[in-house]
Amino acid sequence: MRYTYEPRNPAKAVRVRGSDIRVHYKNTYEVCQAIKGMGLKAAQTYLEDVMEHKQVVPFRKFCGGVGRTAQAKAFKATQGRWPTKSCKVVLGLLRQAEANADYKGVDAENMTLTHVQVNEAQRGRRRTYRAHGRIGPYMNSPANIEFIFEQDDETVEKPAESTRIVKFTKKQFAKRRLHIGN
């Protein structure tokens, strides 16, 4: 299957995908948004902390009816949860990414999660039996997940500050004169 994002350097990137996984789509979306931009090891420790209720997953998009918690202040949010099943599935994908990195010969310690995508998969259909002989839908919301990890580039030193001459236009001079004078 095609990925929706192509890494800058495919030789130093690792891709992982899970299709039709039986986890709640909305919870999984929030978990994946929380680990986006993290390193591989940092994401694993974060998700393990979430499962032990030491840290929280902030719920920002799908937050209707989600309770507030003090742990969410660390992420500049108010609402959060600890979605265990989603965390277990995402941890499995992270372990798979680590194995792919070892197989490919890429350093797993210096990998950053640059691309995350969580989509709704086809819904599962069951039925529940209601009063007066009616039958209601009993659907589930599985998810498709894809991650792309890229190896961090070498850090480049910032050049020393150069003193450059600031040039103003006539209009800028006039505005500055106004601010200073009156």
DRENPA-3360 file (N, C-alpha, C; in nm, 2 decimals, always signed):
BEGIN
1 = MRYTYEPR = +0.08/-0.12/+0.00/+0.00/+0.00/+0.00/+0.09/+0.12/+0.00 ~ +0.03/+0.23/-0.05/+0.11/+0.36/-0.06/+0.10/+0.44/+0.07 ~ +0.21/+0.50/+0.10/+0.21/+0.59/+0.22/+0.18/+0.73/+0.17 ~ +0.12/+0.81/+0.26/+0.08/+0.94/+0.21/+0.19/+1.05/+0.22 ~ +0.31/+1.00/+0.27/+0.42/+1.10/+0.29/+0.55/+1.03/+0.24 ~ +0.63/+1.10/+0.17/+0.76/+1.04/+0.13/+0.87/+1.11/+0.21 ~ +0.95/+1.04/+0.28/+1.06/+1.10/+0.36/+1.16/+1.17/+0.27 ~ +1.24/+1.26/+0.33/+1.34/+1.34/+0.25/+1.45/+1.24/+0.21;
9 = NPAKAVRV = +1.49/+1.16/+0.30/+1.60/+1.06/+0.27/+1.55/+0.92/+0.30 ~ +1.49/+0.85/+0.20/+1.43/+0.72/+0.23/+1.53/+0.61/+0.29 ~ +1.66/+0.63/+0.26/+1.76/+0.54/+0.31/+1.78/+0.55/+0.46 ~ +1.74/+0.67/+0.52/+1.76/+0.69/+0.66/+1.62/+0.70/+0.73 ~ +1.52/+0.65/+0.67/+1.38/+0.65/+0.73/+1.33/+0.51/+0.75 ~ +1.24/+0.50/+0.84/+1.17/+0.38/+0.87/+1.02/+0.40/+0.87 ~ +0.95/+0.31/+0.80/+0.80/+0.32/+0.79/+0.73/+0.21/+0.86 ~ +0.62/+0.24/+0.93/+0.54/+0.13/+0.99/+0.40/+0.16/+0.97;
17 = RGSDIRVH = +0.32/+0.06/+0.95/+0.18/+0.07/+0.92/+0.10/-0.04/+0.99 ~ -0.02/+0.00/+1.04/-0.12/-0.10/+1.09/-0.25/-0.07/+1.03 ~ -0.32/-0.18/+0.97/-0.44/-0.16/+0.90/-0.56/-0.23/+0.98 ~ -0.67/-0.17/+0.98/-0.79/-0.23/+1.04/-0.77/-0.28/+1.18 ~ -0.71/-0.20/+1.27/-0.68/-0.23/+1.40/-0.80/-0.21/+1.49 ~ -0.84/-0.30/+1.57/-0.96/-0.29/+1.65/-0.93/-0.20/+1.78 ~ -0.91/-0.08/+1.76/-0.90/+0.02/+1.87/-0.98/+0.14/+1.83 ~ -1.02/+0.21/+1.93/-1.11/+0.33/+1.90/-1.03/+0.43/+1.82;
25 = YKNTYEVC = -1.08/+0.48/+1.71/-1.02/+0.57/+1.62/-0.98/+0.70/+1.69 ~ -1.08/+0.75/+1.77/-1.06/+0.89/+1.83/-0.95/+0.88/+1.94 ~ -0.95/+0.78/+2.02/-0.85/+0.77/+2.12/-0.71/+0.75/+2.06 ~ -0.71/+0.67/+1.95/-0.58/+0.64/+1.89/-0.53/+0.77/+1.82 ~ -0.62/+0.85/+1.76/-0.58/+0.98/+1.70/-0.51/+1.07/+1.81 ~ -0.57/+1.08/+1.92/-0.51/+1.17/+2.03/-0.38/+1.11/+2.08 ~ -0.36/+0.98/+2.09/-0.24/+0.92/+2.13/-0.13/+0.95/+2.03 ~ -0.16/+0.94/+1.91/-0.06/+0.96/+1.80/-0.02/+1.10/+1.79;
33 = QAIKGMGL = -0.12/+1.19/+1.81/-0.08/+1.34/+1.81/+0.01/+1.37/+1.92 ~ -0.01/+1.30/+2.04/+0.07/+1.33/+2.16/+0.22/+1.29/+2.13 ~ +0.24/+1.19/+2.06/+0.38/+1.14/+2.04/+0.45/+1.20/+1.91 ~ +0.37/+1.27/+1.83/+0.43/+1.33/+1.71/+0.54/+1.42/+1.74 ~ +0.65/+1.40/+1.67/+0.77/+1.49/+1.69/+0.87/+1.43/+1.80 ~ +0.83/+1.33/+1.87/+0.91/+1.27/+1.97/+1.02/+1.17/+1.91 ~ +1.12/+1.15/+1.99/+1.21/+1.04/+1.94/+1.15/+0.91/+1.97 ~ +1.21/+0.80/+1.92/+1.15/+0.67/+1.93/+1.15/+0.62/+2.08;
41 = KAAQTYLE = +1.26/+0.64/+2.15/+1.27/+0.60/+2.29/+1.18/+0.68/+2.38 ~ +1.18/+0.81/+2.35/+1.10/+0.90/+2.43/+0.95/+0.87/+2.42 ~ +0.91/+0.83/+2.29/+0.77/+0.80/+2.27/+0.73/+0.67/+2.35 ~ +0.83/+0.57/+2.35/+0.80/+0.45/+2.42/+0.79/+0.47/+2.57 ~ +0.88/+0.55/+2.63/+0.87/+0.57/+2.77/+0.75/+0.65/+2.81 ~ +0.71/+0.75/+2.72/+0.59/+0.83/+2.74/+0.46/+0.74/+2.75 ~ +0.45/+0.65/+2.65/+0.33/+0.56/+2.64/+0.33/+0.46/+2.76 ~ +0.45/+0.42/+2.80/+0.45/+0.33/+2.92/+0.41/+0.41/+3.05;
49 = DVMEHKQV = +0.45/+0.54/+3.06/+0.40/+0.62/+3.17/+0.25/+0.64/+3.16 ~ +0.20/+0.66/+3.04/+0.05/+0.68/+3.03/-0.02/+0.55/+3.08 ~ +0.03/+0.43/+3.05/-0.04/+0.31/+3.09/-0.03/+0.29/+3.24 ~ +0.07/+0.35/+3.30/+0.08/+0.35/+3.45/+0.02/+0.47/+3.52 ~ -0.05/+0.56/+3.44/-0.12/+0.68/+3.49/-0.02/+0.78/+3.55 ~ +0.10/+0.78/+3.50/+0.20/+0.88/+3.55/+0.19/+1.00/+3.46 ~ +0.16/+0.99/+3.33/+0.14/+1.10/+3.24/+0.00/+1.08/+3.17 ~ -0.05/+1.18/+3.11/-0.18/+1.18/+3.05/-0.16/+1.21/+2.90;
57 = VPFRKFCG = -0.26/+1.16/+2.82/-0.27/+1.19/+2.68/-0.37/+1.31/+2.67 ~ -0.32/+1.43/+2.63/-0.42/+1.54/+2.62/-0.52/+1.52/+2.50 ~ -0.64/+1.54/+2.53/-0.75/+1.53/+2.43/-0.78/+1.67/+2.38 ~ -0.75/+1.70/+2.25/-0.77/+1.83/+2.20/-0.88/+1.84/+2.09 ~ -0.89/+1.74/+2.01/-0.98/+1.74/+1.90/-1.11/+1.67/+1.94 ~ -1.10/+1.54/+1.98/-1.21/+1.46/+2.02/-1.23/+1.47/+2.17 ~ -1.27/+1.59/+2.22/-1.27/+1.61/+2.36/-1.41/+1.63/+2.42 ~ -1.51/+1.59/+2.35/-1.65/+1.61/+2.40/-1.67/+1.51/+2.51;
65 = GVGRTAQA = -1.71/+1.56/+2.63/-1.73/+1.47/+2.74/-1.61/+1.41/+2.81 ~ -1.49/+1.45/+2.77/-1.37/+1.41/+2.83/-1.34/+1.49/+2.96 ~ -1.32/+1.42/+3.07/-1.30/+1.48/+3.20/-1.17/+1.56/+3.20 ~ -1.16/+1.65/+3.30/-1.04/+1.74/+3.31/-0.95/+1.67/+3.41 ~ -0.82/+1.70/+3.40/-0.72/+1.64/+3.49/-0.60/+1.73/+3.50 ~ -0.54/+1.74/+3.62/-0.43/+1.83/+3.64/-0.31/+1.79/+3.56 ~ -0.30/+1.66/+3.53/-0.18/+1.62/+3.45/-0.18/+1.68/+3.31 ~ -0.29/+1.72/+3.26/-0.29/+1.78/+3.13/-0.23/+1.92/+3.12;
73 = KAFKATQG = -0.20/+1.98/+3.24/-0.14/+2.11/+3.24/+0.00/+2.11/+3.18 ~ +0.06/+1.99/+3.18/+0.20/+1.98/+3.13/+0.20/+1.99/+2.98 ~ +0.08/+1.98/+2.91/+0.07/+1.99/+2.77/-0.01/+2.11/+2.73 ~ -0.03/+2.21/+2.82/-0.11/+2.33/+2.80/-0.25/+2.29/+2.76 ~ -0.31/+2.19/+2.82/-0.45/+2.15/+2.79/-0.52/+2.13/+2.93 ~ -0.65/+2.10/+2.92/-0.72/+2.08/+3.05/-0.78/+1.94/+3.05 ~ -0.81/+1.88/+2.93/-0.87/+1.75/+2.93/-0.78/+1.65/+2.89 ~ -0.79/+1.53/+2.94/-0.70/+1.42/+2.91/-0.75/+1.29/+2.96;
81 = RWPTKSCK = -0.70/+1.18/+2.90/-0.74/+1.05/+2.94/-0.61/+0.96/+2.93 ~ -0.63/+0.83/+2.97/-0.53/+0.73/+2.97/-0.57/+0.61/+2.89 ~ -0.58/+0.62/+2.76/-0.64/+0.51/+2.67/-0.54/+0.40/+2.66 ~ -0.56/+0.30/+2.74/-0.46/+0.19/+2.76/-0.45/+0.10/+2.63 ~ -0.56/+0.07/+2.57/-0.56/-0.02/+2.45/-0.49/+0.05/+2.33 ~ -0.52/+0.17/+2.31/-0.46/+0.25/+2.21/-0.31/+0.26/+2.23 ~ -0.27/+0.28/+2.36/-0.13/+0.29/+2.39/-0.05/+0.16/+2.36 ~ -0.12/+0.04/+2.40/-0.06/-0.09/+2.37/-0.03/-0.11/+2.22;
89 = VVLGLLRQ = -0.14/-0.07/+2.14/-0.12/-0.09/+2.00/-0.01/+0.00/+1.94 ~ -0.01/+0.12/+1.98/+0.09/+0.22/+1.93/+0.23/+0.17/+1.98 ~ +0.24/+0.12/+2.10/+0.37/+0.07/+2.15/+0.42/-0.05/+2.06 ~ +0.32/-0.13/+2.02/+0.36/-0.24/+1.93/+0.41/-0.19/+1.80 ~ +0.35/-0.09/+1.75/+0.40/-0.03/+1.62/+0.54/+0.03/+1.64 ~ +0.56/+0.09/+1.76/+0.69/+0.15/+1.78/+0.80/+0.05/+1.79 ~ +0.77/-0.07/+1.85/+0.86/-0.18/+1.86/+0.89/-0.23/+1.72 ~ +0.79/-0.24/+1.64/+0.81/-0.28/+1.50/+0.90/-0.18/+1.43;
97 = AEANADYK = +0.88/-0.05/+1.45/+0.97/+0.05/+1.39/+1.11/+0.03/+1.43 ~ +1.13/+0.00/+1.56/+1.27/-0.02/+1.61/+1.33/-0.14/+1.54 ~ +1.25/-0.25/+1.53/+1.30/-0.37/+1.46/+1.34/-0.34/+1.31 ~ +1.25/-0.26/+1.25/+1.28/-0.22/+1.11/+1.41/-0.14/+1.10 ~ +1.43/-0.05/+1.20/+1.55/+0.03/+1.20/+1.68/-0.06/+1.21 ~ +1.67/-0.16/+1.30/+1.78/-0.25/+1.32/+1.81/-0.33/+1.19 ~ +1.70/-0.37/+1.13/+1.71/-0.45/+1.00/+1.78/-0.36/+0.89 ~ +1.73/-0.24/+0.89/+1.78/-0.15/+0.78/+1.92/-0.09/+0.81;
105 = GVDAENMT = +1.96/-0.10/+0.94/+2.09/-0.05/+0.97/+2.09/+0.10/+1.01 ~ +1.98/+0.15/+1.05/+1.96/+0.29/+1.09/+1.97/+0.30/+1.24 ~ +2.03/+0.40/+1.29/+2.04/+0.42/+1.44/+1.90/+0.45/+1.50 ~ +1.85/+0.36/+1.58/+1.72/+0.38/+1.64/+1.72/+0.49/+1.75 ~ +1.83/+0.52/+1.80/+1.84/+0.62/+1.91/+1.82/+0.76/+1.86 ~ +1.86/+0.78/+1.73/+1.85/+0.92/+1.68/+1.73/+0.93/+1.57 ~ +1.62/+0.86/+1.60/+1.51/+0.86/+1.51/+1.40/+0.96/+1.57 ~ +1.34/+1.04/+1.48/+1.23/+1.12/+1.52/+1.10/+1.09/+1.44;
113 = LTHVQVNE = +0.99/+1.09/+1.51/+0.86/+1.06/+1.44/+0.82/+1.19/+1.37 ~ +0.84/+1.18/+1.24/+0.81/+1.30/+1.16/+0.67/+1.30/+1.09 ~ +0.62/+1.18/+1.07/+0.49/+1.17/+1.00/+0.40/+1.07/+1.08 ~ +0.28/+1.12/+1.11/+0.18/+1.04/+1.18/+0.05/+1.05/+1.11 ~ -0.02/+0.95/+1.08/-0.15/+0.96/+1.02/-0.24/+0.85/+1.08 ~ -0.36/+0.89/+1.12/-0.45/+0.79/+1.17/-0.58/+0.82/+1.10 ~ -0.63/+0.71/+1.03/-0.76/+0.72/+0.96/-0.86/+0.62/+1.01 ~ -0.99/+0.66/+0.99/-1.09/+0.56/+1.03/-1.09/+0.45/+0.93;
121 = AQRGRRRT = -1.09/+0.32/+0.97/-1.10/+0.21/+0.89/-1.25/+0.18/+0.87 ~ -1.28/+0.07/+0.79/-1.42/+0.04/+0.77/-1.48/-0.01/+0.90 ~ -1.60/+0.03/+0.93/-1.66/+0.00/+1.06/-1.71/-0.14/+1.06 ~ -1.70/-0.20/+1.18/-1.75/-0.34/+1.20/-1.90/-0.33/+1.24 ~ -1.97/-0.42/+1.19/-2.12/-0.42/+1.21/-2.16/-0.54/+1.30 ~ -2.22/-0.50/+1.41/-2.29/-0.61/+1.49/-2.43/-0.56/+1.52 ~ -2.51/-0.63/+1.59/-2.64/-0.59/+1.62/-2.68/-0.60/+1.77 ~ -2.76/-0.51/+1.81/-2.81/-0.52/+1.95/-2.96/-0.53/+1.94;
129 = YRAHGRIG = -3.02/-0.61/+2.03/-3.17/-0.63/+2.03/-3.24/-0.53/+2.12 ~ -3.33/-0.46/+2.07/-3.39/-0.35/+2.14/-3.54/-0.39/+2.18 ~ -3.60/-0.30/+2.25/-3.74/-0.33/+2.29/-3.83/-0.34/+2.17 ~ -3.94/-0.41/+2.19/-4.05/-0.42/+2.09/-4.00/-0.48/+1.96 ~ -3.90/-0.57/+1.97/-3.86/-0.65/+1.85/-3.77/-0.58/+1.76 ~ -3.72/-0.46/+1.79/-3.64/-0.38/+1.70/-3.49/-0.43/+1.71 ~ -3.42/-0.40/+1.61/-3.27/-0.44/+1.61/-3.20/-0.31/+1.58 ~ -3.10/-0.28/+1.67/-3.02/-0.15/+1.65/-2.88/-0.19/+1.60;
137 = PYMNSPAN = -2.81/-0.09/+1.54/-2.67/-0.11/+1.51/-2.58/-0.11/+1.63 ~ -2.47/-0.19/+1.62/-2.37/-0.20/+1.73/-2.24/-0.20/+1.66 ~ -2.20/-0.07/+1.62/-2.08/-0.06/+1.53/-1.95/-0.04/+1.61 ~ -1.84/-0.07/+1.55/-1.71/-0.04/+1.62/-1.63/+0.05/+1.52 ~ -1.53/+0.12/+1.57/-1.46/+0.22/+1.49/-1.31/+0.19/+1.49 ~ -1.27/+0.10/+1.40/-1.13/+0.06/+1.40/-1.05/+0.17/+1.33 ~ -0.92/+0.16/+1.33/-0.83/+0.26/+1.28/-0.72/+0.21/+1.19 ~ -0.68/+0.29/+1.09/-0.56/+0.26/+1.01/-0.45/+0.36/+1.06;
145 = IEFIFEQD = -0.33/+0.31/+1.09/-0.23/+0.40/+1.15/-0.10/+0.38/+1.06 ~ -0.03/+0.50/+1.04/+0.10/+0.49/+0.97/+0.19/+0.59/+1.04 ~ +0.32/+0.54/+1.06/+0.42/+0.63/+1.11/+0.54/+0.63/+1.02 ~ +0.61/+0.74/+1.01/+0.74/+0.75/+0.94/+0.84/+0.81/+1.04 ~ +0.94/+0.74/+1.07/+1.05/+0.79/+1.15/+1.17/+0.83/+1.06 ~ +1.23/+0.94/+1.08/+1.35/+0.98/+1.01/+1.46/+1.01/+1.10 ~ +1.58/+0.98/+1.05/+1.70/+1.00/+1.13/+1.73/+1.15/+1.14 ~ +1.77/+1.19/+1.27/+1.80/+1.33/+1.29/+1.92/+1.37/+1.21;
153 = DETVEKPA = +1.92/+1.49/+1.15/+2.04/+1.54/+1.08/+2.14/+1.59/+1.19 ~ +2.26/+1.61/+1.14/+2.36/+1.66/+1.23/+2.33/+1.80/+1.26 ~ +2.35/+1.84/+1.39/+2.32/+1.98/+1.42/+2.42/+2.07/+1.36 ~ +2.37/+2.18/+1.31/+2.46/+2.28/+1.25/+2.47/+2.40/+1.34 ~ +2.59/+2.45/+1.36/+2.61/+2.56/+1.45/+2.55/+2.69/+1.39 ~ +2.49/+2.77/+1.47/+2.44/+2.90/+1.42/+2.55/+3.00/+1.40 ~ +2.55/+3.06/+1.28/+2.67/+3.16/+1.26/+2.66/+3.27/+1.35 ~ +2.78/+3.33/+1.37/+2.79/+3.45/+1.46/+2.71/+3.56/+1.41;
161 = ESTRIVKF = +2.66/+3.64/+1.50/+2.58/+3.76/+1.46/+2.66/+3.86/+1.38 ~ +2.61/+3.89/+1.26/+2.68/+3.99/+1.18/+2.61/+4.12/+1.20 ~ +2.69/+4.23/+1.21/+2.63/+4.36/+1.22/+2.61/+4.41/+1.08 ~ +2.48/+4.41/+1.04/+2.44/+4.46/+0.91/+2.38/+4.60/+0.92 ~ +2.39/+4.67/+0.82/+2.33/+4.81/+0.82/+2.18/+4.80/+0.79 ~ +2.10/+4.86/+0.88/+1.96/+4.86/+0.86/+1.92/+4.98/+0.77 ~ +1.85/+4.95/+0.66/+1.82/+5.06/+0.57/+1.67/+5.08/+0.58 ~ +1.62/+5.20/+0.59/+1.48/+5.24/+0.60/+1.44/+5.31/+0.47;
169 = TKKQFAKR = +1.31/+5.29/+0.44/+1.26/+5.37/+0.33/+1.21/+5.50/+0.38 ~ +1.17/+5.60/+0.29/+1.13/+5.73/+0.33/+1.00/+5.71/+0.42 ~ +0.92/+5.62/+0.38/+0.79/+5.60/+0.45/+0.82/+5.55/+0.60 ~ +0.91/+5.46/+0.61/+0.95/+5.41/+0.74/+1.01/+5.52/+0.83 ~ +1.10/+5.61/+0.77/+1.15/+5.72/+0.84/+1.04/+5.81/+0.89 ~ +0.94/+5.84/+0.80/+0.83/+5.93/+0.84/+0.76/+5.87/+0.96 ~ +0.73/+5.74/+0.95/+0.66/+5.68/+1.06/+0.73/+5.68/+1.19 ~ +0.86/+5.66/+1.19/+0.95/+5.66/+1.31/+0.95/+5.81/+1.36;
177 = RLHIGN = +0.96/+5.90/+1.28/+0.96/+6.04/+1.32/+0.83/+6.08/+1.40 ~ +0.72/+6.03/+1.35/+0.59/+6.05/+1.41/+0.59/+5.99/+1.55 ~ +0.64/+5.86/+1.56/+0.63/+5.79/+1.69/+0.72/+5.86/+1.79 ~ +0.84/+5.91/+1.75/+0.93/+5.97/+1.84/+0.89/+6.12/+1.87 ~ +0.85/+6.19/+1.78/+0.81/+6.33/+1.80/+0.69/+6.36/+1.87 ~ +0.57/+6.30/+1.83/+0.45/+6.33/+1.90/+0.39/+6.21/+1.96;
% end
